[in-house]
């Protein structure tokens, strides 16, 4: 089996659906999930991904909260967007 070392950028591209690299990163993770590749990463990469993903998520939520505070009618749209995002990640 081919062993592939994932750096933090590849993992972040997949998790945060960043730019044009999200699809190729998703393919790599899919191959790993199906047992076609052995995916490896370092402890430092794992911690970096956790920190950046948590920060990106927090910034997303804070931006949306400030938008809702300025226009409460956006609350329904925001709730639907967050719900769809959560469903997408856990499905």
N, C-alpha and C positions, 0 to 999 in steps of 0.2 A: 504494500500500500504506500502511496506517495504521502510523505509528510510535508505539510505546508505550515510555515511560521507566519502567523498573522500579526502585523504591527498594529498599533492603536488606530492609525488612519483607516485601514481597511475595515476594522471593526466599527469605527464611528460612522464610516460611509454607510454601512449596512444598517446600524441601529437608528441613525438620525436621518436616513434616506437623503444623504447629501449628494447633490449634483449628479453629474453623469456617471459617477462611480458606484452608485447604490445598486444598480442592476448587476454589474459584474461581481461585486462583493456578495450580493445575495446568492448568486450562482455558486460561489465558493462555499458559502455556508450550507447551501442545499446539498452539494456534493459531500460535504462533511457529515451532514445529518444522515445521508443515505449510505454512509460507510465507504464511499469511493475515495475520500481523502481523510488523512489523519490531521486534524487542525490543532496547532500548538500556538501558545502565546506565552509571554513572560508575566511574572507577577507585576512588574512595573507597568507593562502595557494594560493589564487588567485594571489596576488602580487608576491609571490615567483615563481610561475609557469611562470608568465609574464616575470620576470627578467631572469630566467634560460633559457627559450625558446628563448628569444631575444638574449641572449649571445651565446647560442649554434648556432643559425642561423648566427649570425655575424661571429663567428669563422669559420663556414663552408664556408661562402662567402670569408672571408679573405684568408683562406688556398687555395681556388680555384683560387683566383686572383693572388696569388703568383705563383701558378703552371702555370697559363697562361702567366704571365710575363716572366717566364723562358722558355716557349715553346708555342709560339702563336698558333701553330697548334691545341692545345687543346681547343681553343675557341669554335669551333663548337660543340664538345662533351659536354663541360661545359654548353653551352646555351641549348642544348637538355635536359640535366639532370635537370637543374633548371626549365625549362618549364614543364617537366614531374612531378616534385615535386609539383609545383604550381597547376597544373591540378589535381593532386591526392588530395591535400588538399581542393580544392574548388569544387570538383565534388560530 
